[in-house]
């Protein structure tokens, strides 16, 4: 995908993120981009194709940022704090209406997106757990495959649409509490010292 097409898709993402997906027509998209619908349809088959291209690109961009964090050679605990910081920033800037529309009107795209995200998250968590064990700040006696899946299960609460579960909870606070709970469960004594240090740095 060339940079021009990426820029085009990110402009549409901003439109969807402001107003939701359902309310934005292909006429609106063409108008926003300053192009004709004929030109628009040279890049996408239809609205469903456009929605899929947009949400998958945004997911890839977030994944690219997470890979950049991992490449900074931080210790495993600070690495997770940086990832958590990025996720909170992402959540703060995402309109829930967009994800609601995606789930309701494009369920197959939503399913593929979640499958892709879960696979990436699972791989990233496994790598971080093994890194922390090598660095001597995570417990050596844990089953990393089980722990990674437990953490993914807990994170599902962020995507839970049941009002009883999430209506009175700030998503950022939810992510934070799940994160700290997870960190205490995997850190050894040395790791807890590093954890407390990072809490002071990141959760002022």
C-alpha positions in Angstrom: 0.0 0.0 0.0 1.5 3.3 -1.0 1.7 6.4 1.3 -0.9 8.3 -0.7 -3.5 5.5 -0.2 -2.6 5.3 3.5 -3.1 9.0 3.9 -6.5 8.7 2.1 -7.6 5.9 4.5 -6.5 7.8 7.6 -8.6 10.7 6.5 -11.6 8.4 6.3 -10.7 7.0 9.7 -10.9 10.5 11.2 -14.3 11.0 9.6 -15.6 7.6 10.9 -14.1 8.3 14.3 -15.9 11.7 14.6 -19.3 10.7 13.3 -19.5 6.9 13.4 -19.4 4.6 10.4 -23.1 4.2 9.6 -23.9 7.9 9.1 -21.0 8.5 6.7 -22.0 7.8 3.0 -19.7 7.3 0.1 -20.8 10.8 -1.1 -19.6 12.2 2.2 -16.3 10.4 1.8 -15.8 11.8 -1.7 -16.7 15.3 -0.6 -14.3 15.1 2.4 -11.4 14.0 0.1 -12.3 16.5 -2.6 -12.6 13.8 -5.3 -15.5 12.4 -7.4 -17.2 9.1 -6.5 -15.9 7.7 -9.7 -12.3 8.3 -8.5 -13.2 6.9 -5.1 -14.4 3.7 -6.6 -11.1 3.3 -8.4 -9.6 2.6 -5.0 -12.4 0.7 -3.3 -15.1 -1.7 -4.4 -17.8 -0.4 -2.1 -18.3 0.9 1.5 -17.7 -2.5 3.1 -14.4 -2.7 1.3 -13.5 0.8 2.4 -14.5 0.1 6.1 -12.3 -3.0 6.1 -9.3 -1.2 4.6 -9.6 1.6 7.1 -10.0 -0.5 10.3 -7.2 -2.9 9.3 -4.8 -0.1 8.4 -5.4 1.6 11.8 -4.8 -1.8 13.6 -1.6 -2.2 11.6 -0.5 1.3 12.5 -1.1 0.7 16.2 0.8 -2.6 15.9 3.7 -0.8 14.2 3.9 1.6 17.2 3.9 -1.3 19.7 6.8 -2.9 17.7 8.7 0.3 17.9 8.3 0.3 21.7 9.6 -3.3 21.9 12.6 -2.4 19.8 13.7 0.2 22.3 15.3 -2.5 24.5 13.6 -1.6 27.7 13.2 -4.0 30.6 10.1 -6.2 30.3 8.2 -4.2 33.0 8.9 -0.7 31.6 8.1 -2.1 28.1 4.6 -3.1 29.3 4.1 0.3 30.9 4.9 2.0 27.6 2.5 -0.4 25.8 -0.2 0.4 28.4 0.4 4.1 27.9 0.0 3.8 24.2 -3.3 1.8 24.7 -4.7 4.5 27.0 -3.8 7.1 24.4 -5.5 5.1 21.7 -8.7 4.5 23.8 -8.9 8.2 24.8 -8.9 9.2 21.1 -11.3 6.5 19.9 -15.0 7.3 19.6 -17.0 4.3 21.0 -19.6 4.9 18.3 -17.3 3.8 15.6 -16.6 0.4 17.2 -20.3 0.0 18.0 -21.2 0.6 14.3 -18.4 -1.8 13.2 -19.7 -4.5 15.4 -23.4 -4.0 14.5 -23.3 -3.3 10.8 -20.1 -5.0 9.8 -19.9 -8.1 12.1 -17.6 -10.1 9.9 -15.0 -7.3 9.6 -15.3 -6.8 13.4 -14.7 -10.6 13.9 -11.6 -10.6 11.7 -10.3 -7.5 13.4 -10.6 -9.0 16.9 -9.1 -12.3 15.7 -6.1 -10.4 14.3 -5.7 -8.2 17.4 -6.0 -11.2 19.8 -3.3 -13.2 17.8 -0.9 -10.2 17.9 -1.6 -9.5 21.6 -1.1 -13.2 22.5 2.3 -13.3 20.7 3.4 -10.0 22.3 2.4 -11.1 25.8 4.3 -14.4 25.3 7.4 -12.6 24.2 7.2 -10.1 27.1 6.8 -12.9 29.6 9.8 -14.8 28.3 11.8 -11.6 28.2 11.0 -10.8 31.9 11.9 -14.3 33.0 15.3 -14.0 31.2 15.9 -10.6 32.9 15.1 -12.1 36.3 12.1 -9.8 37.1 9.3 -12.2 36.4 8.5 -15.5 38.2 10.3 -18.5 36.7 7.6 -20.9 37.9 4.7 -19.7 35.8 3.2 -21.3 32.7 3.6 -18.5 30.1 1.0 -20.0 27.8 -1.7 -20.1 30.4 -0.8 -16.7 31.8 -0.9 -15.1 28.4 -4.4 -16.5 27.8 -5.6 -15.4 31.2 -4.5 -11.9 30.5 -6.2 -11.9 27.1 -9.4 -13.1 28.8 -9.2 -10.2 31.3 -8.6 -7.7 28.5 -11.8 -8.8 26.8 -13.7 -6.8 29.4 -12.5 -3.7 27.7 -14.4 -4.8 24.6 -17.4 -6.0 26.5 -20.7 -4.3 25.4 -22.7 -5.5 28.4 -23.8 -2.2 30.1 -23.8 -3.9 33.5 -20.1 -4.6 33.1 -18.8 -1.4 31.6 -21.3 1.5 31.8 -19.9 2.9 35.1 -16.2 2.2 34.4 -13.8 4.6 32.7 -12.1 2.3 30.1 -8.7 3.8 31.0 -9.2 2.9 34.6 -10.3 -0.6 33.6 -7.1 -1.1 31.5 -5.0 0.2 34.3 -6.4 -2.1 37.0 -6.2 -5.2 34.8 -2.7 -4.2 33.9 -1.5 -3.7 37.6 -3.3 -6.9 38.7 -1.4 -8.8 35.9 1.9 -7.2 36.8 1.7 -8.2 40.5 0.8 -11.8 39.4 3.9 -12.3 37.2 6.6 -10.2 39.0 9.1 -11.7 41.5 10.5 -9.7 44.4 12.9 -7.9 42.2 10.2 -7.2 39.6 7.9 -5.8 42.2 10.5 -3.2 43.1 10.8 -2.2 39.4 6.9 -2.3 39.2 6.6 0.2 42.1 9.2 2.5 40.5 7.3 2.5 37.1 3.9 3.1 38.8 5.4 6.3 40.3 6.7 7.3 36.9 3.7 6.5 34.8 0.7 6.8 37.1 1.4 10.2 38.7 
